Amino acid sequence: MYNEYEIRPLPLSVPAWRSRVEAFLQANGLRLEEVDYYAGVFKHGSDEEILAGGGLKGDVIKCVAVGKDLREEGFSSRLVSHLLSEASTAGFSSVKVFTKAENEHVFADMGFKTIACGGKAILMERGEGLEKLKAKYERLKAEAGSGATGCIVMNANPFTRGHQYLIEQAARRCTRLFVIAVGEDCSQFSYAERVEMIRAGAAHLENVSVIEGSSYVVSATTFPTYFLKSRDEGTDTQICLDLDLFARHIAPSLGVEVRFVGSEPFDALTHRYNELMAQELPKRGIRVEEVERLEDISASLVRRRLAEGDFSGAASLVPRSTYPYLLGWLATSALERELDLTPKPGLVDRYDNGAHRDMDYNTMKRSISALRPFFMQMAVLAADGLEISRLQEMGRNAEKAMLQATGNVNTHRGALFALGLSVAVASFLLHRDRRLNAEELRKEISATAKRFPMAEGTHGSVVRTRHGAGGALAAAQEAWPLLFADWLPFYREHKDDAYGLHKTLLRIMAALDDTNILYRGGAEAAERVKEEAQRLLADFSEYGLKRLNASLVSTNISPGGSADMLALVLFFDAVC
């Protein structure tokens, strides 16, 4: 009978197929959730009707449904076996499934064990993932010794003064406190960044250990609604499932006697989680203690202020140890905004590759992602002082990561130096309670840049020899006077204009001795680009931008230095 059917991957990125899968699942009482892979079952040689289907999101089997025609044939096992094979190919040794309680026997017959229950829903696992995590936690419990043990689970996206206050209050009430960082990597700040922030913010507390997060504690597996930030009829089921897994496996492994939470007057979903936690965990022998929120501080407010370019407002809500991560995020955001600006003359954007044959939009995105952790590490390093040799080493490591991510294409070498220096100086000043204003920044940037040796073998050094232009280091040693005197004020005057960023780029192009242009086209080309940018700025139109782009592409000219300066303008607009 099985030979009559075939299992095929379905391209959910194609709207027609996505609609068909949604309709199929709806007819079987389910809805489509985000998956990395989805497979459908069809009669051989036909795609008229989806007879069964199932998907994978990471190591979780989701959205499995078998139509009436195949339910009596035991086809579920064949479909799940296919999904297990796909998960194994993707590198997962343990696989989980979130399903209805009445389906427990179906998956049990295929080697799945129930690890948590939440009303009518259960979470099952095939593999030893949970057992391995419990073994790690039991070792931590043994190392912690005897005494009252508490636990906090937090996302810290990013780590605020409120998070720090919660940890400090909890640490006073128990002998040993474990802080578990939510392991799901779908926040503005990555899991690694959030763990680093929590550890730095709790470093002064000897009885606090920040430990490994996982998909078994507040994750899209156990509590997907949390990451959607919406409530529906299944929310309480998901919360209870997450709490059951914590009480059944996590708390005993760590010896947790009390779980601490911060009060939540604003977010309805988190408030409901806290309510059910206070109801359910004491039944399992685990106390729940709520700590009153510190002022009106939330991670969402920090993120909102960062997005609005209000660094000082965001910084007021976080401990000093979080400053480097905010600065690194702003540097990354500045590069992303410059890249996304479309159209741009001669530069990579969403439309085309400009005058570049060796890079495109995706190459640039990979480059920015590779540089992001290094901006944060430079800021962390500079908190202790501006040690040039260590900053240089960090810069070299960042450049290696960039080249590895881009297939050895130099996408952001100039931006790495300018933004890396700026991030480091800003962090240095903040950690000495000095104000981030133009005067302080320029003074410290210039003094720091003068301590760097002049680079050799770069495009900038070639241009310096041929044309006498200073290059990136010389410009930094002068602390980019035009940026602070002209380009930044110009941008602030025009930032509410729909084309304010485009006009700021043209303003920069009209004045900057761009080493990229000088290297590619010489002094004559550089002067021509300045004149064309000035004319377009005086009589601006999007059509004119596209014409200038075509002109620069035809002559292989890319104003990459101007793009770097635009990103720097965006960074300084936020921090000072």
Summary of the structure (lengths in Angstrom):
residues: 576
radius of gyration: 27.7
end to end distance: 70.6
largest distance: 81.3
contacts: 1961
relative contact order: 0.07
helix: 56%
strand: 12%
